[in-house]
Amino acid sequence: MKNGLFRLLEIAGEKRFPLIISGIFSALGALCMLLPYFASYLILKEFLAYYTNSSIFINQNLVFDYAILAIAGILSGLICIAVAFIISHLCAYRILYNIRMRLLRHLALLPLGYFTQTTSGEINRNIQDNVERIELFIAHMIPDFINSLASATILFIFMFSFDWRLALMCFAVFLWGLFWQFRLYFHKDFKDKIAQYYSSLEKMNIHSIEYAKGLPLIKIFGRSVFSFKNFFHEVESYKNFSLEWTSLFKNSFVVFKVLITSFLAFILPLGVLILSFEPDNIAFVLVFLFFIMTASGLTSPLFKLMFFASELTRINEGVKRIDCIFSQKPLQEPTNPKTPTSFEITFENVNFAYGEQNILQDISFVLPQNQKLAIIGESGGGKSTILSLLCRFYELNAGVIQIGGINIQDIPISVLFDKISFVFQENILFSESIFENIRMSNKNASFEEVKKPLNSLCAMSLSTSSPSNMIP
């Protein structure tokens, strides 16, 4: 399977052409933005020629043309970069939309058991945060990466063409800085640490949503945050991990930053040393001044390259978590659908496991129509699992479940849900009024029909306590 950016584009169903066009404009922008350095070099050349030979007059028109070239380079660079970012943003928004729609369509087809095993916070993080990070990566990081890569490459080419000694010094400092910054990326535990970071962040997000939902209880009963031990524990766990993770990279990043911002500290001594052996070499003086001007221009693109590599690592982890959703198999509708006419329930040698944990093994029984069956046992024994399997919240590992002599896998899902009433252990309310929640399975139900179950439960007064609770 593909990974990283290529897997990202595969998920989104996008062609690479828009990003390639954006990359071309970004590279052109980098080239144009370097024209002021080249123009400054040519202007210095004119002045040094006058300094060495006062009989030669400075060509003011030529200097003016070089100044115009520098200004034109800046303006052209800004235009190219703007076009690159416009294209990348359009592409990113399209990819963002496609990924979210694919995720939502896929989630709509998954069995309900997936949602009982997966918290809303985890799903929300994948749909919102991880996808949003992808948009940021495509819209900003990719054009920045191409621009920075082109800038650094062109600058190094110019440097090596002018003087290989000074250029080699700059390149050695750059490689030395990269070594310090990325040496921990190749550590054997690095990928596990990234996965741990995401897991810790997701758990904190999950429990923060639960905490937010429980805020009314905290206000009513005056309970502190410590009453929500899971939330408090995950916040502390994330804090401790973040501090440990930051301290791990702290020294390396400091060395990297010092090196990348100190090109002149290495160029100046080497340049002075060379001039001490060649004091009359005016051509080298010109080159030396060019290096002094351009060396600082390497800092910004090299920093962006480092941040791109760091962000790419996070994107890879986010894409893996999105792939985990796509790897979940949706419920299969029967190719030859059947509708039961009787309702005898039969379990034949049913086996089921949550992952590697066996819950049911060779379970068989028959429940005749119009009869009642009580299933008793210790917590975690599989009582709720039997009912969940009957509703196809999960698929069987082995065995057959029949209703009226028909395998439930041959019954259309809508028909199966229409024939079964299931009371969950956990109450779930959608972000709608109570009226809309009650008629969720029958959108044509009238206001009077919805009031009947509320009256039978003596819950009508609760539902009308707030005008927003019950809206006909």
VOZATI-857661 format. One record per residue (C-alpha): x, z, y; residue number from 1; residue in three letters. Coordinates in Angstrom, 1 decimal, padded with zeros to 4 digits. Last residue first. Example, Ala and Ser with C-alpha at 12.3 -4.5 7.8 and 13.67 -1.06 7.14 Angstrom:
<sezas>
SEZA      u      w      v   k   r
SEZA  013.7  007.1 -001.1   2 Ser
SEZA  012.3  007.8 -004.5   1 Ala
</sezas>
This chain:
<sezas>
SEZA      u      w      v   k   r
SEZA -043.7  016.7  020.2 472 Pro
SEZA -040.7  018.7  021.4 471 Ile
SEZA -040.1  022.0  019.7 470 Met
SEZA -036.7  023.8  020.4 469 Asn
SEZA -036.2  022.5  023.9 468 Ser
SEZA -039.1  024.5  025.3 467 Pro
SEZA -037.5  027.7  024.0 466 Ser
SEZA -039.5  030.3  022.1 465 Ser
SEZA -041.6  027.6  020.5 464 Thr
SEZA -039.6  027.4  017.3 463 Ser
SEZA -039.6  031.2  016.9 462 Leu
SEZA -043.3  031.5  017.4 461 Ser
SEZA -044.0  028.8  014.8 460 Met
SEZA -041.9  030.5  012.2 459 Ala
SEZA -044.7  032.3  010.2 458 Cys
SEZA -043.4  030.3  007.2 457 Leu
SEZA -046.8  028.8  006.6 456 Ser
SEZA -047.1  028.1  010.3 455 Asn
SEZA -043.7  026.3  010.3 454 Leu
SEZA -044.7  024.3  007.2 453 Pro
SEZA -047.9  023.1  009.0 452 Lys
SEZA -046.4  022.5  012.4 451 Lys
SEZA -044.5  019.3  011.3 450 Val
SEZA -047.8  017.7  010.1 449 Glu
SEZA -049.4  018.5  013.5 448 Glu
SEZA -046.5  016.9  015.4 447 Phe
SEZA -046.8  013.7  013.3 446 Ser
SEZA -044.5  012.6  010.5 445 Ala
SEZA -043.4  009.0  010.9 444 Asn
SEZA -039.7  009.9  010.9 443 Lys
SEZA -040.0  011.3  007.4 442 Asn
SEZA -036.8  012.7  006.0 441 Ser
SEZA -035.6  014.2  009.3 440 Met
SEZA -039.1  015.5  010.0 439 Arg
SEZA -038.0  019.1  010.1 438 Ile
SEZA -034.8  018.4  012.1 437 Asn
SEZA -036.7  016.3  014.7 436 Glu
SEZA -039.2  019.1  015.4 435 Phe
SEZA -036.4  021.8  015.4 434 Ile
SEZA -034.8  019.8  018.2 433 Ser
SEZA -031.7  017.8  017.6 432 Glu
SEZA -028.0  018.7  017.1 431 Ser
SEZA -028.5  018.8  013.4 430 Phe
SEZA -029.2  022.1  011.6 429 Leu
SEZA -027.6  023.0  008.3 428 Ile
SEZA -028.5  026.2  006.5 427 Asn
SEZA -026.2  027.1  003.6 426 Glu
SEZA -027.5  027.8  000.1 425 Gln
SEZA -029.3  024.5  000.1 424 Phe
SEZA -033.0  024.1 -000.9 423 Val
SEZA -033.5  020.9 -002.8 422 Phe
SEZA -036.7  018.9 -003.2 421 Ser
SEZA -036.4  016.0 -005.6 420 Ile
SEZA -038.5  012.8 -006.0 419 Lys
SEZA -037.8  011.3 -002.6 418 Asp
SEZA -034.0  011.9 -003.0 417 Phe
SEZA -034.0  010.0 -006.3 416 Leu
SEZA -036.1  007.1 -004.8 415 Val
SEZA -033.7  006.8 -001.9 414 Ser
SEZA -030.7  006.9 -004.3 413 Ile
SEZA -032.1  004.1 -006.4 412 Pro
SEZA -032.4  005.4 -010.1 411 Ile
SEZA -030.1  003.8 -012.6 410 Asp
SEZA -027.4  006.4 -012.0 409 Gln
SEZA -030.0  009.1 -012.6 408 Ile
SEZA -030.2  007.8 -016.2 407 Asn
SEZA -033.9  007.2 -017.1 406 Ile
SEZA -035.7  009.3 -019.8 405 Gly
SEZA -038.0  010.9 -017.3 404 Gly
SEZA -035.0  012.1 -015.3 403 Ile
SEZA -031.7  011.7 -017.1 402 Gln
SEZA -028.3  013.2 -016.7 401 Ile
SEZA -025.5  011.7 -018.9 400 Val
SEZA -022.0  012.9 -020.0 399 Gly
SEZA -018.6  012.7 -018.5 398 Ala
SEZA -016.7  013.2 -015.2 397 Asn
SEZA -020.1  013.2 -013.4 396 Leu
SEZA -020.5  011.9 -009.9 395 Glu
SEZA -021.1  014.4 -007.1 394 Tyr
SEZA -024.1  014.9 -004.7 393 Phe
SEZA -026.0  013.0 -007.3 392 Arg
SEZA -029.1  015.1 -006.9 391 Cys
SEZA -028.9  016.3 -010.6 390 Leu
SEZA -025.2  016.8 -010.0 389 Leu
SEZA -025.9  019.2 -007.1 388 Ser
SEZA -028.4  021.1 -009.2 387 Leu
SEZA -025.9  021.7 -012.0 386 Ile
SEZA -023.2  022.5 -009.3 385 Thr
SEZA -025.4  025.3 -007.9 384 Ser
SEZA -025.3  027.1 -011.2 383 Lys
SEZA -021.6  026.3 -011.9 382 Gly
SEZA -020.1  029.7 -012.8 381 Gly
SEZA -018.7  030.2 -009.3 380 Gly
SEZA -020.6  033.4 -008.9 379 Ser
SEZA -021.6  034.9 -012.2 378 Glu
SEZA -024.5  033.6 -014.2 377 Gly
SEZA -028.3  032.8 -014.1 376 Ile
SEZA -030.1  029.6 -014.5 375 Ile
SEZA -033.9  029.9 -014.3 374 Ala
SEZA -036.0  027.1 -015.7 373 Leu
SEZA -039.6  026.2 -014.8 372 Lys
SEZA -041.9  023.8 -016.7 371 Gln
SEZA -044.1  021.1 -015.2 370 Asn
SEZA -042.1  018.4 -017.0 369 Gln
SEZA -039.8  019.5 -019.8 368 Pro
SEZA -036.3  020.9 -019.0 367 Leu
SEZA -033.9  019.8 -021.7 366 Val
SEZA -030.4  021.2 -022.1 365 Phe
SEZA -026.7  020.1 -022.6 364 Ser
SEZA -023.5  021.2 -020.9 363 Ile
SEZA -020.4  020.0 -022.6 362 Asp
SEZA -018.0  021.5 -020.0 361 Gln
SEZA -019.0  022.5 -016.4 360 Leu
SEZA -016.7  023.9 -013.8 359 Ile
SEZA -013.2  022.6 -014.7 358 Asn
SEZA -010.7  023.0 -011.8 357 Gln
SEZA -008.4  020.0 -011.6 356 Glu
SEZA -010.3  018.3 -008.8 355 Gly
SEZA -013.6  020.0 -008.7 354 Tyr
SEZA -014.5  019.4 -012.4 353 Ala
SEZA -017.6  018.1 -014.3 352 Phe
SEZA -018.6  017.6 -017.9 351 Asn
SEZA -022.2  016.9 -019.0 350 Val
SEZA -022.8  016.7 -022.8 349 Asn
SEZA -026.4  015.6 -022.3 348 Glu
SEZA -028.5  017.0 -019.5 347 Phe
SEZA -032.2  016.1 -019.6 346 Thr
SEZA -034.9  016.5 -017.0 345 Ile
SEZA -038.5  015.6 -017.8 344 Glu
SEZA -040.0  014.1 -014.7 343 Phe
SEZA -042.3  011.2 -015.8 342 Ser
SEZA -042.8  007.8 -014.2 341 Thr
SEZA -039.1  007.3 -013.4 340 Pro
SEZA -038.2  004.4 -011.1 339 Thr
SEZA -035.6  001.9 -012.3 338 Lys
SEZA -032.9 -000.1 -010.4 337 Pro
SEZA -031.0 -002.8 -012.2 336 Asn
SEZA -027.7 -003.1 -010.2 335 Thr
SEZA -027.8  000.6 -009.5 334 Pro
SEZA -026.6  001.8 -006.1 333 Glu
SEZA -023.0  003.1 -006.2 332 Gln
SEZA -022.3  006.3 -004.2 331 Leu
SEZA -019.1  005.8 -002.2 330 Pro
SEZA -015.6  006.4 -003.6 329 Lys
SEZA -013.4  008.5 -001.4 328 Gln
SEZA -010.2  006.6 -000.7 327 Ser
SEZA -011.5  005.6  002.7 326 Phe
SEZA -011.5  009.3  003.7 325 Ile
SEZA -008.0  009.9  002.5 324 Cys
SEZA -006.9  006.7  004.3 323 Asp
SEZA -007.9  008.5  007.6 322 Ile
SEZA -005.6  011.3  006.6 321 Arg
SEZA -002.7  008.9  005.8 320 Lys
SEZA -003.3  007.1  009.1 319 Val
SEZA -002.8  010.5  010.9 318 Gly
SEZA  000.4  011.2  009.1 317 Glu
SEZA  001.8  007.7  009.9 316 Asn
SEZA  000.7  008.2  013.6 315 Ile
SEZA  002.6  011.5  013.7 314 Arg
SEZA  005.8  009.8  012.5 313 Thr
SEZA  005.2  006.9  014.9 312 Leu
SEZA  005.0  009.5  017.8 311 Glu
SEZA  008.5  010.8  017.1 310 Ser
SEZA  009.9  007.3  016.8 309 Ala
SEZA  008.2  006.2  020.0 308 Phe
SEZA  009.5  009.4  021.8 307 Phe
SEZA  013.1  008.4  020.9 306 Met
SEZA  012.7  004.9  022.1 305 Leu
SEZA  011.2  006.1  025.3 304 Lys
SEZA  014.2  008.3  025.9 303 Phe
SEZA  016.5  005.4  025.3 302 Leu
SEZA  014.5  003.2  027.7 301 Pro
SEZA  014.8  005.9  030.5 300 Ser
SEZA  018.5  006.7  030.1 299 Thr
SEZA  019.9  003.2  029.9 298 Leu
SEZA  019.3  002.5  033.6 297 Gly
SEZA  021.8  005.3  034.5 296 Ser
SEZA  024.6  003.2  033.0 295 Ala
SEZA  023.6  000.2  035.2 294 Thr
SEZA  025.0  001.1  038.5 293 Met
SEZA  028.3  002.8  037.2 292 Ile
SEZA  028.7 -000.1  034.8 291 Phe
SEZA  028.4 -002.7  037.6 290 Phe
SEZA  031.0 -000.7  039.6 289 Leu
SEZA  033.4 -000.9  036.7 288 Phe
SEZA  032.8 -004.6  036.4 287 Val
SEZA  033.6 -005.2  040.1 286 Leu
SEZA  036.7 -002.9  039.8 285 Val
SEZA  037.7 -004.9  036.6 284 Phe
SEZA  037.7 -008.1  038.6 283 Ala
SEZA  039.8 -006.4  041.3 282 Ile
SEZA  042.6 -005.8  038.8 281 Asn
SEZA  045.3 -004.5  041.1 280 Asp
SEZA  045.4 -001.0  039.7 279 Pro
SEZA  045.6 -002.1  036.1 278 Glu
SEZA  047.1  000.9  034.1 277 Phe
SEZA  045.5  003.5  036.4 276 Ser
SEZA  042.4  001.3  036.5 275 Leu
SEZA  041.9  001.7  032.7 274 Ile
SEZA  042.2  005.5  033.0 273 Leu
SEZA  039.8  005.5  036.0 272 Val
SEZA  037.3  003.5  033.9 271 Gly
SEZA  037.6  005.8  030.9 270 Leu
SEZA  037.2  009.0  033.1 269 Pro
SEZA  034.1  007.4  034.9 268 Leu
SEZA  032.4  006.0  031.7 267 Ile
SEZA  032.1  009.3  029.8 266 Phe
SEZA  030.5  011.5  032.6 265 Ala
SEZA  028.6  008.4  033.8 264 Leu
SEZA  026.7  008.2  030.5 263 Phe
SEZA  025.5  011.8  031.0 262 Ser
SEZA  021.7  011.5  030.8 261 Thr
SEZA  021.7  010.4  027.1 260 Ile
SEZA  024.3  013.0  026.2 259 Leu
SEZA  022.6  016.0  027.8 258 Val
SEZA  019.2  014.9  026.4 257 Lys
SEZA  020.6  014.6  022.8 256 Phe
SEZA  022.4  017.9  023.0 255 Val
SEZA  019.2  019.6  024.2 254 Val
SEZA  017.2  017.9  021.6 253 Phe
SEZA  019.5  019.0  018.8 252 Ser
SEZA  019.4  022.6  020.0 251 Asn
SEZA  015.6  022.8  020.2 250 Lys
SEZA  014.7  020.9  017.1 249 Phe
SEZA  014.3  023.9  014.7 248 Leu
SEZA  013.2  026.2  017.5 247 Ser
SEZA  010.2  023.9  018.1 246 Thr
SEZA  009.2  023.9  014.4 245 Trp
SEZA  009.5  027.7  014.2 244 Glu
SEZA  007.5  028.2  017.4 243 Leu
SEZA  004.8  025.7  016.2 242 Ser
SEZA  004.6  027.4  012.8 241 Phe
SEZA  004.1  030.8  014.4 240 Asn
SEZA  001.5  029.6  016.8 239 Lys
SEZA -000.4  027.6  014.0 238 Tyr
SEZA -000.4  030.7  011.8 237 Ser
SEZA -001.6  033.0  014.6 236 Glu
SEZA -004.4  030.6  015.4 235 Val
SEZA -005.2  030.2  011.7 234 Glu
SEZA -005.4  034.0  011.2 233 His
SEZA -007.6  034.5  014.3 232 Phe
SEZA -010.0  031.8  013.0 231 Phe
SEZA -010.1  033.2  009.5 230 Asn
SEZA -010.5  036.8  010.8 229 Lys
SEZA -013.6  036.1  012.8 228 Phe
SEZA -014.3  039.8  013.5 227 Ser
SEZA -010.9  039.8  015.2 226 Phe
SEZA -012.5  037.7  018.0 225 Val
SEZA -014.5  040.8  019.0 224 Ser
SEZA -018.1  041.7  018.2 223 Arg
SEZA -020.4  042.8  021.0 222 Gly
SEZA -023.5  042.3  018.8 221 Phe
SEZA -025.4  039.8  021.0 220 Ile
SEZA -022.4  038.2  022.6 219 Lys
SEZA -020.4  037.8  019.4 218 Ile
SEZA -023.6  036.5  017.6 217 Leu
SEZA -024.1  033.9  020.4 216 Pro
SEZA -020.4  032.9  020.0 215 Leu
SEZA -020.8  032.0  016.3 214 Gly
SEZA -021.0  028.3  016.7 213 Lys
SEZA -017.8  028.4  018.8 212 Ala
SEZA -016.1  030.4  016.1 211 Tyr
SEZA -017.1  027.8  013.4 210 Glu
SEZA -015.7  025.1  015.7 209 Ile
SEZA -012.5  027.1  016.2 208 Ser
SEZA -012.3  027.5  012.4 207 His
SEZA -012.1  023.8  011.8 206 Ile
SEZA -009.7  023.2  014.7 205 Asn
SEZA -007.4  025.9  013.5 204 Met
SEZA -007.5  024.4  010.0 203 Lys
SEZA -006.8  021.0  011.3 202 Glu
SEZA -003.8  022.1  013.3 201 Leu
SEZA -002.3  023.9  010.3 200 Ser
SEZA -002.9  020.9  008.1 199 Ser
SEZA -001.3  018.6  010.7 198 Tyr
SEZA  001.8  020.8  011.0 197 Tyr
SEZA  002.0  021.2  007.3 196 Gln
SEZA  002.0  017.4  006.8 195 Ala
SEZA  004.8  017.1  009.4 194 Ile
SEZA  006.7  019.9  007.6 193 Lys
SEZA  006.3  018.2  004.2 192 Asp
SEZA  007.7  015.0  005.7 191 Lys
SEZA  010.7  016.8  007.1 190 Phe
SEZA  011.5  018.9  004.0 189 Asp
SEZA  014.2  016.5  002.7 188 Lys
SEZA  015.9  016.3  006.1 187 His
SEZA  016.1  012.8  007.4 186 Phe
SEZA  014.2  013.6  010.6 185 Tyr
SEZA  016.6  016.5  011.1 184 Leu
SEZA  019.5  014.2  011.9 183 Arg
SEZA  017.3  012.3  014.4 182 Phe
SEZA  018.1  014.0  017.7 181 Gln
SEZA  021.8  014.8  017.0 180 Trp
SEZA  022.5  011.4  015.5 179 Phe
SEZA  020.7  009.6  018.3 178 Leu
SEZA  022.9  011.3  020.9 177 Gly
SEZA  026.0  010.2  019.0 176 Trp
SEZA  024.7  006.7  018.8 175 Leu
SEZA  024.1  006.6  022.5 174 Phe
SEZA  027.5  008.1  023.3 173 Val
SEZA  029.1  005.4  021.1 172 Ala
SEZA  027.1  002.6  022.8 171 Phe
SEZA  028.2  003.8  026.2 170 Cys
SEZA  031.9  004.0  025.1 169 Met
SEZA  031.7  000.6  023.4 168 Leu
SEZA  030.3 -000.9  026.7 167 Ala
SEZA  033.2  000.6  028.7 166 Leu
SEZA  035.7 -001.0  026.2 165 Arg
SEZA  033.8 -004.2  025.6 164 Trp
SEZA  033.9 -005.2  029.3 163 Asp
SEZA  031.6 -007.8  030.9 162 Phe
SEZA  030.0 -009.4  027.8 161 Ser
SEZA  029.7 -006.0  026.1 160 Phe
SEZA  027.9 -004.6  029.1 159 Met
SEZA  025.5 -007.6  029.5 158 Phe
SEZA  024.6 -007.4  025.8 157 Ile
SEZA  024.1 -003.6  026.1 156 Phe
SEZA  021.8 -004.1  029.0 155 Leu
SEZA  019.8 -006.8  027.2 154 Ile
SEZA  019.3 -004.5  024.2 153 Thr
SEZA  018.4 -001.4  026.2 152 Ala
SEZA  015.8 -003.3  028.2 151 Ser
SEZA  014.4 -005.2  025.2 150 Ala
SEZA  014.0 -001.9  023.2 149 Leu
SEZA  012.5 -000.2  026.2 148 Ser
SEZA  010.0 -002.9  026.9 147 Asn
SEZA  009.1 -003.2  023.2 146 Ile
SEZA  008.7  000.5  022.9 145 Phe
SEZA  006.7  000.9  026.1 144 Asp
SEZA  004.3 -001.9  024.9 143 Pro
SEZA  003.9 -000.1  021.6 142 Ile
SEZA  003.6  003.4  023.0 141 Met
SEZA  000.9  002.7  025.6 140 His
SEZA -002.2  001.0  024.2 139 Ala
SEZA -001.3  001.0  020.5 138 Ile
SEZA -000.1  004.7  020.4 137 Phe
SEZA -002.9  006.0  022.7 136 Leu
SEZA -005.5  004.2  020.6 135 Glu
SEZA -004.0  005.7  017.5 134 Ile
SEZA -004.1  009.2  019.0 133 Arg
SEZA -007.8  008.7  019.7 132 Glu
SEZA -008.3  007.8  016.0 131 Val
SEZA -006.6  011.0  014.9 130 Asn
SEZA -008.5  013.1  017.5 129 Asp
SEZA -012.0  011.8  017.1 128 Gln
SEZA -012.9  010.5  013.7 127 Ile
SEZA -010.2  012.5  011.8 126 Asn
SEZA -010.6  015.7  013.8 125 Arg
SEZA -014.4  015.5  013.5 124 Asn
SEZA -014.1  015.2  009.7 123 Ile
SEZA -011.9  018.2  009.5 122 Glu
SEZA -014.0  020.2  011.9 121 Gly
SEZA -017.2  019.3  009.9 120 Ser
SEZA -015.7  020.9  006.8 119 Thr
SEZA -015.1  019.0  003.6 118 Thr
SEZA -016.3  020.3  000.3 117 Gln
SEZA -020.0  020.3  001.3 116 Thr
SEZA -019.5  017.0  003.0 115 Phe
SEZA -018.0  015.3  000.0 114 Tyr
SEZA -020.9  016.7 -002.2 113 Gly
SEZA -023.3  014.7  000.0 112 Leu
SEZA -022.2  011.5 -001.7 111 Pro
SEZA -020.4  009.0  000.5 110 Leu
SEZA -022.2  006.0  001.9 109 Leu
SEZA -022.6  007.3  005.4 108 Ala
SEZA -019.0  008.3  005.5 107 Leu
SEZA -018.0  004.7  004.9 106 His
SEZA -020.1  003.4  007.7 105 Arg
SEZA -018.8  006.1  010.0 104 Leu
SEZA -015.2  005.4  009.1 103 Leu
SEZA -015.6  001.7  009.5 102 Arg
SEZA -017.3  002.2  012.9 101 Met
SEZA -014.5  004.5  014.0 100 Arg
SEZA -011.8  002.1  012.9  99 Ile
SEZA -013.4 -000.9  014.5  98 Asn
SEZA -014.1  000.8  017.8  97 Tyr
SEZA -010.5  002.1  018.1  96 Leu
SEZA -009.1 -001.3  017.1  95 Ile
SEZA -011.1 -003.0  019.8  94 Arg
SEZA -010.1 -000.3  022.3  93 Tyr
SEZA -006.5 -000.8  021.3  92 Ala
SEZA -006.6 -004.6  021.7  91 Cys
SEZA -008.1 -004.3  025.1  90 Leu
SEZA -005.5 -001.7  026.0  89 His
SEZA -002.6 -003.8  024.6  88 Ser
SEZA -003.8 -006.8  026.6  87 Ile
SEZA -004.0 -004.9  029.8  86 Ile
SEZA -000.7 -003.2  029.1  85 Phe
SEZA  001.1 -006.5  028.6  84 Ala
SEZA -000.5 -008.0  031.7  83 Val
SEZA  000.7 -005.0  033.8  82 Ala
SEZA  004.2 -005.2  032.3  81 Ile
SEZA  004.3 -008.9  033.2  80 Cys
SEZA  003.1 -008.2  036.8  79 Ile
SEZA  005.5 -005.3  037.3  78 Leu
SEZA  008.4 -007.4  036.0  77 Gly
SEZA  007.5 -010.3  038.3  76 Ser
SEZA  007.4 -007.9  041.3  75 Leu
SEZA  010.7 -006.3  040.4  74 Ile
SEZA  012.4 -009.6  039.7  73 Gly
SEZA  011.1 -011.2  042.9  72 Ala
SEZA  012.6 -008.3  044.8  71 Ile
SEZA  016.0 -008.7  043.1  70 Ala
SEZA  015.9 -012.5  043.5  69 Leu
SEZA  015.1 -012.1  047.2  68 Ile
SEZA  018.1 -009.8  047.6  67 Ala
SEZA  020.2 -012.4  045.8  66 Tyr
SEZA  018.9 -015.1  048.2  65 Asp
SEZA  019.8 -012.8  051.2  64 Phe
SEZA  023.3 -012.4  049.8  63 Val
SEZA  023.5 -016.2  049.5  62 Leu
SEZA  022.3 -016.7  053.1  61 Asn
SEZA  024.9 -014.2  054.3  60 Gln
SEZA  027.8 -016.0  052.7  59 Asn
SEZA  030.5 -013.5  053.4  58 Ile
SEZA  033.4 -015.2  055.0  57 Phe
SEZA  036.6 -015.9  053.2  56 Ile
SEZA  039.7 -015.4  055.4  55 Ser
SEZA  039.5 -011.7  054.7  54 Ser
SEZA  040.6 -012.3  051.1  53 Asn
SEZA  040.5 -009.3  048.8  52 Thr
SEZA  037.7 -007.6  050.7  51 Tyr
SEZA  035.7 -010.8  051.2  50 Tyr
SEZA  035.8 -011.5  047.4  49 Ala
SEZA  034.8 -007.8  047.0  48 Leu
SEZA  031.8 -008.3  049.2  47 Phe
SEZA  030.6 -011.4  047.4  46 Glu
SEZA  031.0 -009.8  044.0  45 Lys
SEZA  029.1 -006.8  045.1  44 Leu
SEZA  026.2 -009.1  046.0  43 Ile
SEZA  026.4 -010.7  042.5  42 Leu
SEZA  026.4 -007.3  040.8  41 Tyr
SEZA  023.4 -006.2  042.9  40 Ser
SEZA  021.6 -009.4  041.8  39 Ala
SEZA  022.3 -008.6  038.1  38 Phe
SEZA  021.0 -005.0  038.6  37 Tyr
SEZA  018.0 -006.3  040.5  36 Pro
SEZA  017.3 -008.8  037.6  35 Leu
SEZA  016.9 -006.0  035.1  34 Leu
SEZA  013.2 -005.6  035.9  33 Met
SEZA  012.6 -009.3  035.0  32 Cys
SEZA  014.1 -008.9  031.6  31 Leu
SEZA  012.0 -005.8  030.9  30 Ala
SEZA  008.8 -007.6  032.1  29 Gly
SEZA  009.6 -010.5  029.8  28 Leu
SEZA  009.8 -008.0  026.9  27 Ala
SEZA  006.5 -006.5  027.8  26 Ser
SEZA  004.9 -010.0  028.2  25 Phe
SEZA  006.1 -010.9  024.7  24 Ile
SEZA  004.9 -007.6  023.3  23 Gly
SEZA  001.4 -008.1  024.7  22 Ser
SEZA  001.3 -011.6  023.1  21 Ile
SEZA  002.4 -010.1  019.8  20 Ile
SEZA -000.2 -007.3  020.1  19 Leu
SEZA -002.9 -009.9  020.7  18 Pro
SEZA -001.7 -012.0  017.6  17 Phe
SEZA -001.5 -009.2  015.1  16 Arg
SEZA -005.0 -009.8  013.7  15 Lys
SEZA -007.3 -006.8  013.6  14 Glu
SEZA -009.2 -005.5  010.6  13 Gly
SEZA -008.8 -002.0  011.9  12 Ala
SEZA -007.6 -000.7  008.5  11 Ile
SEZA -005.1 -003.5  008.2  10 Glu
SEZA -003.9 -002.9  011.7   9 Leu
SEZA -003.2  000.7  010.9   8 Leu
SEZA -001.6 -000.2  007.6   7 Arg
SEZA  000.8 -002.5  009.5   6 Phe
SEZA  001.5  000.3  012.1   5 Leu
SEZA  002.5  002.9  009.5   4 Gly
SEZA  001.9  002.2  005.8   3 Asn
SEZA  001.1 -000.7  003.5   2 Lys
SEZA  000.0  000.0  000.0   1 Met
</sezas>
